Amino acid sequence: MELFVVLARKIWLRRNSVIYGETFLHLTRLVQEAQTSLEEFQRVNNKAQCAAANNSDPAGVLWNPPPHSMIKMNWDAGLNLKEGRVGLGLIARDSNGTVLATRSLSLAIQTESTTAKALATVYAITFCKELGFDNIIYESDSMQVIKTIVSE
């Protein structure tokens, strides 16, 4: 099937070449190029998969799905001190790991990391309320923010 798809693309490109007066490839050459392209794609893809497997998170942190019928909201914040901006990323997933909603924001504020993560927490909670989610597990990597919320 993969070879068919690559060959179909090569045929389409050959058609365009003929229409625009460029070179005409013989069918045998077309099949050879399709096979070469597919082999190269598979080789590169296998290398990428091996690299991804070898570059697992050094801290050993993995995302764990929430229990059935619950939603897990994860978020994080990043700082760009040079430009005075905070980037926020939010993602909600179900127990199958299916992404239900995402949001990213870039805010023009000058702040420090803990405040940015606290701001992201507020956005995560607000986002879930806007979407009408209930049965939510909120998960962040900022222990200081979570401890503050739980203690208050």
C-alpha positions as CSV (number, residue, x, y, z in Angstrom):
1,M,0.0,0.0,0.0
2,E,2.8,2.4,0.8
3,L,4.5,1.8,-2.5
4,F,1.2,2.4,-4.2
5,V,0.8,5.8,-2.5
6,V,4.3,6.9,-3.4
7,L,3.9,5.6,-7.0
8,A,0.5,7.5,-7.3
9,R,2.2,10.7,-6.2
10,K,5.1,10.1,-8.7
11,I,2.5,9.6,-11.5
12,W,0.8,12.8,-10.5
13,L,4.1,14.7,-10.5
14,R,5.0,13.2,-13.9
15,R,1.6,14.3,-15.3
16,N,2.4,17.9,-14.1
17,S,5.8,17.7,-15.7
18,V,4.3,16.8,-19.0
19,I,1.7,19.5,-18.9
20,Y,4.3,22.2,-18.1
21,G,6.7,21.0,-20.7
22,E,9.3,19.5,-18.4
23,T,11.0,16.1,-18.8
24,F,9.0,13.0,-19.3
25,L,10.1,10.0,-17.1
26,H,9.7,6.5,-18.5
27,L,7.4,4.3,-16.4
28,T,10.3,2.0,-15.4
29,R,12.3,5.0,-14.1
30,L,9.2,6.2,-12.3
31,V,8.7,2.9,-10.4
32,Q,12.4,2.9,-9.5
33,E,12.2,6.4,-8.1
34,A,9.1,5.5,-6.1
35,Q,10.8,2.5,-4.6
36,T,13.9,4.5,-3.7
37,S,11.8,7.3,-2.1
38,L,9.8,4.8,-0.1
39,E,13.0,3.0,1.1
40,E,14.5,6.3,2.1
41,F,11.4,7.4,4.0
42,Q,11.3,4.0,5.9
43,R,15.0,4.3,6.8
44,V,14.6,7.8,8.1
45,N,11.4,7.0,9.9
46,N,13.0,3.9,11.6
47,K,16.0,6.1,12.7
48,A,13.6,8.6,14.2
49,Q,11.7,5.9,16.1
50,C,14.9,4.5,17.5
51,A,16.1,8.0,18.5
52,A,12.7,8.7,20.2
53,A,12.9,5.4,22.1
54,N,16.5,6.1,23.3
55,N,15.6,9.7,24.3
56,S,13.0,8.9,26.9
57,D,12.5,11.3,29.7
58,P,15.6,11.2,31.9
59,A,13.5,11.9,35.0
60,G,11.3,8.9,34.2
61,V,8.2,11.0,34.2
62,L,5.4,9.6,32.1
63,W,1.8,10.8,31.6
64,N,-0.6,8.5,33.4
65,P,-4.3,8.5,32.2
66,P,-7.0,9.4,34.7
67,P,-9.5,6.8,35.9
68,H,-12.4,6.0,33.6
69,S,-15.0,8.8,33.2
70,M,-12.5,11.4,34.4
71,I,-10.6,14.1,32.6
72,K,-7.0,15.1,33.3
73,M,-5.9,18.7,32.8
74,N,-2.2,19.3,32.4
75,W,-0.6,22.7,32.0
76,D,2.7,24.5,32.0
77,A,4.2,28.0,31.6
78,G,7.3,29.2,30.0
79,L,9.1,32.6,30.3
80,N,10.7,34.7,27.7
81,L,12.4,37.2,29.9
82,K,14.1,39.0,27.0
83,E,10.7,39.9,25.4
84,G,8.7,40.1,28.6
85,R,6.3,37.4,27.7
86,V,4.8,34.3,29.3
87,G,3.6,31.3,27.3
88,L,0.9,29.1,28.7
89,G,0.0,25.6,27.4
90,L,-3.1,23.7,28.5
91,I,-4.3,20.2,27.5
92,A,-7.2,18.1,28.6
93,R,-7.3,14.3,27.9
94,D,-9.7,11.5,28.8
95,S,-8.9,8.1,30.2
96,N,-7.9,6.8,26.8
97,G,-5.4,9.6,26.3
98,T,-7.6,11.3,23.7
99,V,-7.1,15.0,23.5
100,L,-10.3,16.7,24.3
101,A,-9.2,20.3,24.3
102,T,-6.0,22.4,24.1
103,R,-5.2,26.1,24.5
104,S,-2.1,28.1,24.2
105,L,-1.6,31.7,25.2
106,S,1.1,34.3,24.9
107,L,0.8,37.1,27.5
108,A,2.8,40.3,27.5
109,I,3.8,40.3,31.2
110,Q,7.0,40.4,33.1
111,T,7.0,37.9,35.9
112,E,8.9,35.1,37.5
113,S,8.4,31.3,37.0
114,T,6.2,30.5,40.0
115,T,3.8,33.3,39.3
116,A,3.6,32.3,35.6
117,K,2.8,28.7,36.7
118,A,0.2,30.0,39.2
119,L,-1.3,32.0,36.3
120,A,-1.4,28.9,34.1
121,T,-3.2,27.1,36.9
122,V,-5.9,29.8,37.0
123,Y,-6.3,29.5,33.2
124,A,-6.5,25.7,33.4
125,I,-9.3,25.8,36.0
126,T,-11.1,28.5,34.1
127,F,-10.7,26.6,30.8
128,C,-12.3,23.5,32.3
129,K,-15.2,25.5,33.6
130,E,-15.7,27.2,30.2
131,L,-15.8,23.7,28.6
132,G,-18.2,22.4,31.2
133,F,-15.9,19.6,32.3
134,D,-16.4,18.0,35.6
135,N,-14.7,15.0,37.3
136,I,-11.3,16.6,36.6
137,I,-7.8,15.7,37.8
138,Y,-5.6,18.8,37.7
139,E,-1.9,17.9,37.2
140,S,1.0,20.4,37.2
141,D,4.8,20.1,37.6
142,S,5.0,23.0,40.0
143,M,5.0,21.6,43.5
144,Q,5.1,25.1,45.1
145,V,1.9,26.2,43.3
146,I,0.1,23.0,44.1
147,K,1.1,23.1,47.8
148,T,-0.1,26.7,48.1
149,I,-3.5,25.8,46.5
150,V,-4.0,22.8,48.7
151,S,-3.0,24.6,51.9
152,E,-5.4,27.6,51.3
